[in-house]
Amino acid sequence: MQDVFETRRPQEMAREEWQVRCELAVAYRLFAHLGWHELIYNHLTVRVPGSEYFLINPFGLMYREITASKLVKIDLEGRKVEPSPWTVNPAGFIVHSAVHAARPDAHCVVHTHTTAGQVVSCQAGGLLPLSFNAMFYAGRVAYHDFEGITLDREECRRLAADLGDRNVMILRNHGLLVCGPSIGDAFAEHYMLQRACEVQVAAQATGVPLVLPRDEIAQRASAQYDSSARKGGQNTLLWDAMLRWAWDLDPGFVS
């Protein structure tokens, strides 16, 4: 896919930036296709390679409308650093900026309000090790209590402190937050976390007693997933497949 992206690259744009623009546009399109969007709200952000700037969706566009060239380049304060006809939702970037500032390794940050994610965020027990997917996150989920619409920089510091060095957070009464060293890694983490939430909600809806594995079993499954997917290259294979799928669905994102 990189060769295909390169043929559409504007001459004045660095290859590295165009690559992440195309991949972030893919992520937005896929989130729309999978139903992980909140109309024009929520954000996926990525750091522009070799810089302190970030790419974000134009405020007012649906995820399915996002293209590589429409993404807006901003600084850590949410200010545009290049001319663009599109506006940015500064309040929406506050959470992302807190994570990007506190975690230089978190090149991509994802925040969603999926139904299953919000349901689990409202439960006192949070994410339970009920399913295969959920056990991948045993001992790896951070939590942050709801403080209202996130407009306060002080809250962002508390949020970053609660996240610590973890890549997955449940925002209580709010939704999901995922970060990763690449767009593909963040996508894979959100996919697995979302599936875990969906299964938990469905299992609880049956009304029958639920089976929870022993803690050591859940911890073993988490370590196995970390070794195979996060460190073993499976996330890269998954993301390559998602890029091909996005191209088959609609190659219009590369524009």
Stockholm file with secondary structure:
# STOCKHOLM 1.0

chainA/1-255         MQDVFETRRPQEMAREEWQVRCELAVAYRLFAHLGWHELIYNHLTVRVPGSEYFLINPFGLMYREITASKLVKIDLEGRKVEPSPWTVNPAGFIVHSAVHAARPDAHCVVHTHTTAGQVVSCQAGGLLPLSFNAMFYAGRVAYHDFEGITLDREECRRLAADLGDRNVMILRNHGLLVCGPSIGDAFAEHYMLQRACEVQVAAQATGVPLVLPRDEIAQRASAQYDSSARKGGQNTLLWDAMLRWAWDLDPGFVS
#=GR chainA/1-255 SS CHHHHHHTCCTTSCHHHHHHHHHHHHHHHHHHHTTCCBTTBCEEEEECTTSSCEEECCTTCCGGGCCTTTCEEECTTSCBSSCCSSCCCHHHHHHHHHHHHHCTTCCEEEEECCHHHHHHHTSTTCSCSCSHHHHTTTTTEEEECCCSSSCCHHHHHHHHHHHTTCSEEEETTTEEEEEESSHHHHHHHHHHHHHHHHHHHHHHHTCSCCCCCCHHHHHHHHHHHIIIIITTSHHHHHHHHHHHHHHHHCGGGCC
#=GC SS_cons         CHHHHHHTCCTTSCHHHHHHHHHHHHHHHHHHHTTCCBTTBCEEEEECTTSSCEEECCTTCCGGGCCTTTCEEECTTSCBSSCCSSCCCHHHHHHHHHHHHHCTTCCEEEEECCHHHHHHHTSTTCSCSCSHHHHTTTTTEEEECCCSSSCCHHHHHHHHHHHTTCSEEEETTTEEEEEESSHHHHHHHHHHHHHHHHHHHHHHHTCSCCCCCCHHHHHHHHHHHIIIIITTSHHHHHHHHHHHHHHHHCGGGCC
//
